[in-house]
Amino acid sequence: MSSPRALLLENIHHDAAWTLKDAGFDVERLDRALTEDELVERLPGVQLLGIRSNTTVTAAALDAAPDLLALGAFCIGTNQIDLAGAAERGVAVFNAPFSNTRSVVELALSEIIALTRRLTDKNEDMHAGRWDKSAVGSHEVRGRRLGIVGYGNIGSQLSVLAEALGMSVLFFDTADKLALGNARRCGTLDELLSESDVVSLHVDGRVSNSSFFGEEQFSRMRAGSVFLNLSRGFVVDHGALRSHIESGHLTGAAVDVFPVEPKKPGEEFVSELRGLRNVILTPHVGGSTEEAQQDIGHFVAGKLRDYSREGNTSLSVNLPPVALPRTEGPRLLHLHTNTPGVLATVNACLAEHGTNIEGQLLSTRGHLGYVVTDVGATDLSEVTTALLAMPETVRLRVLA
C-alpha cells in the first residue's frame, strides 16, 4: 500500500514535515499559499493538510478532498477555514493557540519602545544624512499607561511583561478575565481609550470584530498616544488611522496585519498607511520567529499525527474533544449527529455482533458527538457496516 499523503503550504517549518514523515506520511511541502482552484486540484488523495493564514479552505475545497482526515492551521487564527463545513465532513481542525504568543508579545514591546522614543523618525533622519540629537517627543515607557484590548493568551502575557518594564496596565475584554499583576480591568472600551498612552489590540478573528475600531474609537484616544494592531487586519479602519496620524492626534502606530495581504513574497503591498512618519509596518510577522515557527511546526504536526494514529481530538477547534489512552486492539472512531440514544445504539450494535468494549469515551460539541471505542474483536466488517448504516453517522474510521 502507498503511504498516506500530507500537503503542507506557505513554507511551514520543516520540523512539521519531519514529524509527519516519521509517522509514515509522504509529505509535499510548498512555500506559497494556494487558491481555491489549486486546492481543488491538489487535495484529492491527501489525508492531512497544513496551512497558515493566506490559504482559504472553502466548502468547495473540502468537497474535493474526500480522503482528508485533518487540517492544521499553523498559526493562531482559523477564520480562513470553513470550520462548520469541515466538521460536517468529519475533518478535524487544529491550530496553535499558544506557540507564538511570546514572539508576538516581544514584537509589541519592541514597537511600543521604538514608537515612544520615536526611533523610526531618528532612523529615517540618519539614513537621510540629518543629525538631530533632540529629546523632543521622546519618552521612557516607564510610568506610561498601556491599554490592552483583548486579554487572551497574548494580551495577558503582554500585560505581565509591560508591567515589568514599569508601565501601568489597563485592559478591556468582553469576557470575564482575571487581571494579572497590578493590571486594572476597564468597564468599557471608552474608559480604556481615554486613559491610555498606548493602545494595543489583541482581539480574535470572529466576524463581529470586523471594523470594530474606527473613527469613533481613534477620536476617543488621548492626544499624543500610540496605537498598535497585531491581531487581525479587518478590525481596524486604516483610513481613519491615517487621518489621526496626519493630524498629529496620534504620534505613532505599528501595524502587522492588514485587510488584504499579498499572497506570496514579491507581490506589491498596498496600504493607506504607507509613507507615514513614526508608523511601523511589518508583513504579518508577529509570530514569525524561528523559535515560534519551530514550536508551531512541532505542536500542530503532532496534533495531526495523533489524530490520524489514535483519533484524539483534544484542542481541536471544531470537533468534540476526546483523548482516550490507546489499548492494543482495534479502535473505532464514530463521529455522529448529537441526538439522544446514539451511544446506546452504538453499544447495542457492538453487543449484537459479539464485540467486547475495552475502553470508551464520548464527547459532544454543538450538533456533533464523537465516541472513541477500543474493542477486543479482530473481524469488524459486520460491525462497521452496521455503524455506517446508522442515520446519525457522519464519519467512521477504524484504527487497527
C-alpha positions in Angstrom: 0.0 0.0 0.0 1.2 3.5 -0.7 2.0 5.9 2.2 -0.7 8.3 3.3 -0.2 11.9 2.0 0.3 15.2 3.7 0.3 18.6 2.0 2.0 21.5 3.8 1.6 25.0 2.4 3.1 28.5 3.0 6.6 27.4 4.0 5.5 25.7 7.2 8.6 24.8 9.3 10.5 21.7 8.1 10.2 20.2 11.6 6.5 19.7 10.8 7.4 17.7 7.7 9.9 15.6 9.7 7.3 14.8 12.3 4.8 13.6 9.7 7.4 11.7 7.7 8.4 9.9 10.9 4.7 8.9 11.3 4.7 7.3 7.9 3.3 10.2 5.7 4.5 11.1 2.3 4.9 14.9 2.7 4.7 17.5 0.0 5.8 21.0 1.2 5.2 24.2 -0.8 6.4 27.7 0.0 3.3 29.5 -1.0 -0.4 29.7 -0.5 -2.9 28.0 -2.9 -6.0 29.4 -4.4 -9.3 27.6 -4.1 -8.9 26.2 -7.7 -5.4 25.0 -6.9 -6.6 23.3 -3.7 -9.4 21.6 -5.6 -6.9 20.2 -8.0 -4.3 19.1 -5.3 -6.4 17.8 -2.4 -7.7 14.5 -3.8 -5.8 11.7 -2.1 -4.5 14.0 0.7 -5.2 12.9 4.3 -3.6 15.8 6.1 -3.4 19.5 5.1 -1.3 22.2 6.7 -1.8 25.9 6.0 -1.1 29.3 7.5 -3.1 32.5 7.2 -3.0 33.1 3.5 -4.7 29.9 2.3 -8.5 29.9 2.5 -10.2 26.5 2.8 -13.7 26.7 1.5 -16.6 24.2 1.2 -15.6 23.7 -2.5 -12.0 22.7 -1.4 -13.4 20.4 1.2 -15.7 18.8 -1.3 -12.7 18.0 -3.4 -11.0 16.2 -0.5 -12.9 13.1 0.4 -9.8 11.5 1.9 -9.0 14.5 4.1 -8.8 13.5 7.8 -7.5 16.6 9.5 -6.5 20.2 8.7 -3.8 22.1 10.6 -3.7 25.9 10.9 0.0 26.5 11.7 -0.9 29.8 13.3 -3.5 31.1 15.8 -6.3 32.2 13.6 -8.8 29.8 11.9 -11.1 32.3 10.2 -9.6 31.3 6.9 -11.2 27.8 7.3 -14.8 26.8 6.9 -14.9 25.2 10.3 -18.5 24.1 10.2 -18.1 22.6 6.8 -15.0 20.7 7.9 -16.9 19.4 11.0 -19.9 18.3 8.8 -17.4 16.3 6.7 -15.7 14.8 9.7 -12.5 16.7 9.2 -10.8 17.7 12.4 -9.1 21.2 12.5 -6.2 22.1 14.8 -4.4 25.3 15.4 -1.5 26.7 17.5 -3.2 28.9 20.2 -0.1 29.3 22.4 3.1 28.6 20.4 3.8 32.1 19.0 2.5 34.1 22.0 5.9 35.1 23.2 7.1 36.2 19.7 4.0 38.5 19.2 4.5 40.0 22.7 8.1 40.7 22.1 7.3 42.4 18.8 4.6 44.5 20.6 7.0 45.6 23.3 9.8 46.5 20.9 7.4 48.6 18.9 6.0 50.3 22.0 9.5 51.4 22.9 10.5 52.3 19.4 7.4 54.5 18.9 7.6 56.1 22.3 11.2 57.0 21.7 10.4 58.0 18.1 13.3 55.7 16.9 11.6 55.4 13.5 12.0 59.1 12.9 15.6 59.1 14.2 16.5 56.2 11.9 14.9 57.9 8.9 16.7 61.1 9.5 20.1 59.4 10.0 19.7 57.5 6.7 18.9 60.8 5.0 22.1 62.4 6.5 20.2 64.5 9.1 21.7 64.6 12.6 19.0 65.6 15.1 20.1 64.8 18.7 16.9 66.1 20.3 14.9 64.7 23.1 11.7 66.4 22.0 8.8 63.9 21.7 10.9 61.1 23.1 9.7 59.4 26.3 10.5 56.4 28.5 7.8 53.7 28.7 8.2 53.5 32.4 5.2 55.2 34.1 3.2 55.3 30.9 -0.2 53.7 30.6 -0.7 50.7 28.3 -4.3 49.8 27.3 -4.7 46.3 26.1 -7.9 45.5 24.1 -8.4 41.7 24.3 -6.9 39.9 27.4 -6.3 36.4 26.0 -3.1 34.5 25.7 -1.2 37.3 24.1 -2.8 40.3 25.8 -2.3 38.8 29.3 1.4 38.0 28.7 1.9 41.4 27.3 0.4 42.8 30.4 2.9 40.9 32.6 6.0 41.9 30.7 4.9 45.6 30.2 4.4 45.9 33.9 7.9 44.5 34.5 9.1 47.5 32.4 7.3 49.9 34.7 4.2 50.5 32.7 0.7 50.8 34.2 -1.6 48.3 32.5 -5.3 48.7 31.8 -7.3 46.1 29.8 -10.7 45.6 28.3 -12.3 42.3 27.3 -15.8 41.3 26.7 -15.2 38.0 28.6 -14.6 37.9 32.3 -10.8 37.6 32.7 -8.6 37.5 35.7 -6.3 40.6 36.0 -2.6 39.6 36.3 -0.2 41.5 38.5 -1.4 45.1 39.1 -3.4 45.3 35.8 -6.7 47.1 36.1 -9.8 46.0 34.2 -11.8 48.8 32.5 -15.6 48.5 32.4 -15.8 49.9 28.9 -13.6 50.4 25.9 -14.1 54.2 26.1 -12.7 54.2 29.6 -9.5 52.4 28.4 -9.1 54.7 25.4 -9.5 57.9 27.4 -6.8 56.8 29.9 -4.1 55.0 27.9 -0.9 56.4 26.4 -0.5 53.3 24.3 -3.4 51.2 22.9 -2.7 47.7 21.7 -5.3 45.4 20.0 -5.2 41.7 20.6 -8.7 40.6 19.6 -9.7 37.4 17.8 -10.9 36.9 14.3 -14.7 36.5 14.9 -16.9 38.1 12.3 -18.4 40.5 14.9 -14.9 42.2 15.3 -14.9 43.4 11.7 -14.3 47.2 11.6 -14.8 47.5 15.3 -12.0 50.0 15.7 -12.5 53.1 13.6 -13.0 56.9 13.6 -15.1 56.9 16.8 -12.5 54.9 18.7 -9.5 56.8 17.4 -11.2 60.1 18.3 -11.6 58.9 21.9 -7.9 58.1 22.3 -5.7 60.5 24.2 -3.9 63.2 22.2 -0.3 62.2 21.6 -1.0 58.5 22.2 0.3 55.5 20.2 -1.7 52.7 18.5 -0.8 49.1 17.8 -2.6 46.3 15.9 -1.0 42.9 15.9 -4.3 40.9 15.9 -6.4 40.9 12.7 -6.3 43.3 9.7 -10.0 43.6 9.2 -10.7 45.0 12.7 -9.3 48.5 12.0 -10.3 51.3 9.7 -6.9 52.2 8.2 -8.3 55.4 6.6 -9.3 56.7 10.0 -5.9 55.7 11.4 -4.0 57.6 8.7 -6.2 60.7 9.3 -5.3 60.7 13.0 -1.6 60.2 12.4 -1.5 63.0 9.8 -3.4 65.4 12.1 -1.0 64.8 14.9 -3.7 63.5 17.3 -1.8 60.2 17.4 2.0 60.4 17.5 2.7 56.9 16.1 1.4 53.5 15.2 2.5 49.9 14.5 0.5 47.6 12.3 1.4 44.0 11.5 -1.9 42.8 9.9 -3.9 44.1 7.0 -7.3 43.6 5.4 -5.7 42.5 2.2 -2.3 40.9 2.2 -0.1 39.8 -0.6 -0.3 36.0 -1.2 3.4 35.5 -1.9 6.8 37.2 -1.5 7.4 39.9 -4.1 3.8 40.9 -4.6 3.3 44.7 -4.1 2.0 45.6 -0.7 -0.8 48.3 -1.0 -1.9 50.2 2.1 -3.2 53.6 3.1 -0.6 53.6 5.8 2.5 53.7 3.6 4.7 56.7 3.8 3.7 58.0 7.3 6.4 59.0 9.7 6.6 57.2 13.0 4.5 54.4 11.7 5.9 50.8 11.7 4.5 48.5 9.1 5.5 44.8 9.2 4.4 42.0 6.9 2.4 39.9 9.3 5.4 38.7 11.2 4.2 38.8 14.8 4.7 35.1 15.2 7.4 34.8 12.6 10.5 33.9 14.7 12.4 30.8 14.1 11.6 29.7 17.7 7.8 30.2 17.2 7.7 28.6 13.8 9.6 25.6 15.0 7.3 25.2 18.1 4.2 25.6 15.9 5.5 23.0 13.5 6.0 20.5 16.3 2.7 21.3 18.0 0.3 21.3 15.1 2.0 18.4 13.3 1.9 16.4 16.5 -1.9 17.0 16.7 -2.4 15.9 13.1 -0.2 12.8 13.7 -2.1 11.9 16.9 -5.5 12.3 15.3 -4.5 10.1 12.4 -3.0 7.4 14.6 -5.3 7.5 17.7 -8.3 9.6 16.9 -7.6 12.0 19.7 -9.2 15.5 19.3 -8.0 17.4 22.3 -7.7 21.1 21.4 -9.5 20.6 18.1 -11.3 23.8 17.3 -14.3 22.2 15.5 -14.8 18.6 16.8 -15.8 17.3 20.3 -12.7 16.9 22.5 -11.7 13.2 23.2 -8.4 11.8 24.4 -8.5 8.1 25.3 -5.3 6.2 26.0 -4.8 3.6 23.3 -5.0 -0.1 24.0 -3.5 -2.9 21.9 -6.7 -3.8 20.0 -8.7 -2.1 17.2 -10.2 1.4 17.8 -13.5 2.6 16.4 -13.9 6.4 15.8 -17.5 7.3 15.3 -18.5 10.9 14.6 -22.3 11.4 14.6 -25.0 13.9 15.0 -25.7 14.7 18.6 -29.1 13.1 19.2 -30.3 11.2 22.3 -29.6 7.5 22.3 -26.7 7.3 19.8 -24.3 5.8 22.3 -26.8 3.2 23.3 -27.3 2.3 19.6 -23.6 2.0 19.0 -23.1 -0.2 22.0 -26.1 -2.3 21.1 -24.6 -2.8 17.7 -21.3 -3.9 19.2 -23.1 -6.3 21.6 -25.2 -7.8 18.8 -22.0 -8.7 16.9 -20.2 -10.1 19.9 -17.7 -7.2 20.1 -16.4 -6.5 23.6 -15.7 -2.9 24.7 -12.4 -2.5 26.4 -12.4 1.3 26.6 -14.8 4.0 25.5 -15.1 7.8 25.7 -17.8 10.1 24.4 -17.9 13.9 24.0 -20.3 16.3 22.3 -19.9 19.7 20.8 -22.9 21.5 19.5 -24.7 19.3 17.0 -21.9 16.7 16.8 -21.0 13.8 19.1 -17.7 11.8 18.9 -17.3 8.4 20.6 -14.0 6.5 20.6 -14.2 2.8 21.4 -11.5 0.3 21.9 -12.6 -3.3 21.2 -11.3 -6.8 21.6 -12.5 -8.2 18.3 -10.4 -8.6 15.1 -13.1 -9.0 12.4 -15.1 -5.8 12.4 -16.5 -5.9 8.9 -20.1 -6.6 10.0 -19.9 -4.1 12.9 -18.6 -1.3 10.7 -21.3 -2.0 8.1 -23.9 -1.6 10.8 -22.4 1.5 12.2 -22.1 3.1 8.8 -25.8 2.4 8.2 -26.9 4.4 11.2 -28.6 7.6 10.1 -26.7 9.6 12.7 -23.3 8.6 11.4 -21.2 11.4 10.0 -17.9 9.6 9.6 -16.5 6.3 10.8 -12.8 5.3 11.0 -11.3 2.1 12.1 -7.7 2.0 13.5 -6.1 -1.4 13.5 
